[in-house]
Amino acid sequence: MTDNFRDNEQRNRFELAVGGIIAFVTYRKSADTITLLHTEVPPELGGKGIGSKLARATLDAVRTRGRKLIVECEFIRSFMSKHPEYNDL
């Protein structure tokens, strides 16, 4: 199973493709912020840690870009509460 993470700017979402199936986090960008809106992991990928892998890759991408983060997505908010290494965002 190969994993591919990317920022699909045309669809305003970060994507993680696993075996041809895409999990994603939708976002809204402004000049200096990125707002994470919703995370979706298809049922076929459920229970495999894909959501956490996607959350980690998404937060790392936001950190790399140096933008201020706003989290409206409950899944990402829950992930961050369990992973204090992302508190700086």
Secondary structure, DSSP 8 states (H G I E B T S, - for coil): --EEEEEETTTTEEEEEETTEEEEEEEEE-SSEEEEEEEE--GGGTTTTHHHHHHHHHHHHHHHHT-EEEE--HHHHHHHHH-GGGTT-
